[in-house]
């Protein structure tokens, strides 16, 4: 089974690494190519999560996790898709769903 995690931020990356550490194949997607490159190099793009750097490196080296910026390709080869993009709420409590809209084209 292959799982796709869309958005490799503070929630998406640890989730993707956790799934991969359980033996599943994971494709992570992010719109930021720098994040994709760092993840594929086994480097945590935002230090601070306990053990994430080591666990990321382990799943990358095991071939269980890869990152891409090509959402359509990642989703098409996955059995399960998890979307973890931000929903920004303005000062009047109106949500901005544009990130979700962009991730679900």
C-alpha positions, 0 to 999 in steps of 0.5 A, spaced: 500 500 500 502 507 498 500 513 502 500 520 499 501 525 504 499 532 501 503 538 505 510 536 509 509 541 514 509 541 522 503 536 521 504 532 515 511 531 515 511 527 522 505 524 520 508 521 513 514 519 517 510 515 522 506 511 517 513 510 513 516 507 519 510 502 520 513 499 513 508 503 508 510 506 502 509 514 503 509 519 497 510 526 501 508 532 497 509 539 498 509 546 493 516 548 496 521 545 492 526 546 497 522 542 502 522 536 497 529 537 496 531 537 504 526 531 505 529 527 499 536 528 502 533 525 509 534 532 512 529 535 517 526 542 513 524 545 520 528 542 526 525 541 533 521 535 533 523 530 537 527 524 533 524 527 527 531 528 524 533 521 525 526 517 523 526 521 517 533 519 515 531 512 517 525 512 512 528 515 506 534 510 507 530 504 507 526 507 501 519 507 504 519 515 503 520 520 498 517 527 497 515 530 490 512 537 488 508 533 483 501 532 487 497 529 481 503 524 480 503 522 487 496 521 488 495 517 482 500 512 484 497 512 491 492 507 495 490 513 500 491 520 500 491 524 507 491 532 506 494 536 511 494 543 508 493 549 513 486 553 513 487 560 515 481 564 518 481 571 518 479 576 523 472 575 522 472 568 523 472 566 515 476 560 513 480 561 507 479 554 503 484 556 497 490 551 500 485 545 500 482 547 493 489 547 490 491 541 494 484 537 491 484 539 484 
